[in-house]
Amino acid sequence: MIDQLRIREAVSSIISAAGEDPDREGLRDTPDRVARMYASFFSGLDQDPRETLSTGFDEDFRDVVVLRDVPFFSICEHHLLPMVGRAQIGYIPNGRVVGVSKLVRALDILSRRPQIQERITAQLVDVVHEAVSPDGVGAVLDAEHMCMALRGVSRPGSRVVTRSVRGSFSSGAATRDGLLATLDRG
């Protein structure tokens, strides 16, 4: 559970430490706004993405299903700044399909935690692999990290691309390479 009171107190303290007056008219409600924002940003901490994938349908479709260009964002756990990007998710059903919105919801839950992109990518394919039991699953996430764009090396527009595969995609190079090529085109 997100402790919004503690977040409000911390934000007020940060404003004071920066040399501003947290009671100034323009800043007075900022601690509350930031607390509500972080409650939303970190709402995935109290949720299990496997639950969203528990509803499926028996279907004898055994070819690749690809969901392209799914917008996502997360908060970098190192600097508490956003990363914003798009995800490509593919899987081969093994007699069972899930609604594509369930894949999006699983991604949202994993992204709404303090994260690193590498972990989101691996957790997403692990969750789909465990909950749906497909023949194979893969994901490619491509994002801009504000911690790199706005501070440090200050390189806006730079992108981080992460890929992960499980099941049949991880065992056969040709299958894996074909899926990743399909996902990378997204």
N, C-alpha and C positions, 0 to 999 in steps of 0.2 A: 504494500500500500504506500502510495506517495504521500509524504508528510509535507503538505503545502505550507503549513505554518513555519516549519523550519526553513523551507526554501524562501518564503517571504522575508524572514529574519536575515538569512544569508545575503539575499539580494540587497536589502537595505544596508547591510554592513559593507557590501562591495561598493555601493554608491557612495557611502561615507568615506570609505578608504580611497576612492578615486578623487576625493576632494569636493564632492557635490553635497548638496543638502537633500536628503531623501524626502523631506517634508515640503520641498518646493512644489508648486502647483503642477508643473509638467512631469515631475517624478513621483508624486505622491502615490499614484496607483500602479506604478511600475512593478514593485515587488509582487503585488497580487497578480498582475498580468503574466509576469514571468513564471510564477508558481503554477498558474493554470496551464501555461504553455508546456512546462516540463511535465506536468501530469499527463498531458496528451502525448508528448514526445516519448515518454517512458511507459506508456500504458501497456506495452507488450510484456513487461516484466511479470505481470500477474496472469498471463494467459498462456495456454498450451497450444501451439500451432497444430499439433496432431489432432486435436478435437475438431478443427475446421475441416480436416480431410477425412473424418470418419464417415461422412455421408457420401456414398458412391453409388454407382449403378452397374449392374452386371451387363456387360456389353462385349461381344466377341470382336472387338476392334483391336488389332495387334500391330498397327503401324504407328509411326511417330506422330505425337500430338505436340505442337509447338505454340506457345503463347509468347507473342512478341511485344516489345516496346512497352513494358509495364513500368510506369513511373514509380520510383520509390525514393525515400529519403531516410536517413538515419542520423544519429548524433555520434560523432567521433568520440570515443571514450577517452582519448588522450587530451583533447582541447575543448570538448563540449561545443564544437561547432558542427554545422550540418555537412553531410555529403549528400549530393543529389544526383540521381541518375536514372537509368533504365535497366530493366532485367529482361532476359530471354530465358524461358523455362521450357524444357522439352522432356517428354517421357513416352515410353512404349507401354501401353496398358497390357496387363496380363489377365484379360477377362473382366477387368473392372476399370471404369473410368470415373473421374471426379469432375464436378463442375469447375470450369476454368476460374470462376470467381473464388473458389476455395483455394486455388493456388495463389491468387493475389492476396487473399486474406492471410494465408500462412506467411507470405513474404512480409506483409504489413506487421504482423505480430513480431516476427524476428527483427525487423528493422526498428521497431519502436522500443528499443533498449539501447543503453550505451553500448556501442558496437565498434568493430572494425569490419571493413568490407570483406576481408578474407573469411571471417567467421560467419557472416551472414550467408555467403555463398555456400560454404560447407554445410551449415546448419539447414539451409533450405533443401539441398539435395538429400541430406540425411533424413529429414522429416518426411519428405515425399516418399523416399525409398522405404522407410519403416512403416508409414501409415497406409500407403496405397499398394505396396508390394508390386511395383511395375517390373517389367523385364529390365528396364534401364531408365535412368533419369539424369538429366544434366541441366546446368544453369550457367549463364554468363551474365555478370553484372558489370556495368560500365558507369562510372560516376566521377563527378568533380567534387573534390574535397575542399571545403572552405578553409580548413586549417592549412592547406598548402597554397590556396589562392590568395588569402588575405593576410597571411603572416608568414614568418619564416622565409622560405625562398620566394614567396610572392609570385606565383606562376598561375594566374587565372587562365582557365581554359584547359589546363592539364587534366588528363583523365586517367583513372585507374581501372583496369580491366581484370576481373577475376573469373576463373572458370572452375567448375567442379563436376565430376561425373560419378555415378555409382551403377552397380549392376552390370548388364551386358555392355554398356558403354565403356566401362572401365576395363573389361577383359579383352576386347577386340580393338586393335588400333584402327582398323579401317572404319568400323562402326563408330567409335569414339570420334575420330577425325571428321567423319561425315556429319555427325550430330553437331560437333563444335563449329564446323564450317557453316551449317544451317543457322545455328544460334548466333554466330558472329555477324551474319548478314543483317541481323535485326537492327 
